[in-house]
Amino acid sequence: MVNDKMNRVRLKMGRSSKKGPFIVPELLKKIEAMNKTGKKTVIKTWSRSSTIFPQMVGHTLAVHNGKRFIPVYITEDMVGHKLGEFSPTRIFRVHGAHTERITALK
């Protein structure tokens, strides 16, 4: 079953097949250790460019967005995507007139 998921990861990636997916080795070691012990703690990471692997499913990673860490719960649908896709770096403020509702948000 893991091999089937890895094949789906390979199909989604735009990286060279001889290089394979990118992930910070320390992050993968922490995930593997948590899978062996069965503990579920939040792992902080600055690596937004790391690919989400099937081993990460069910864990919560706190991904840095440039200002703070955003907790991201990893599901099966996220496999093959990058961690940074789920931690937005910019916040869209609403366009509009200066009304009480708009100014109250700021």
ABEGO torsion letter per residue (X at the ends): XAAAAAAAAAAABABBAAAEBBBBAAAAAAAAAAAAAGBBBBBBBABAABBBBAAABGBBBBBBAGABBBBBBBBAAABGBBAAAABBABBBBBBEBBBAAAAAAX
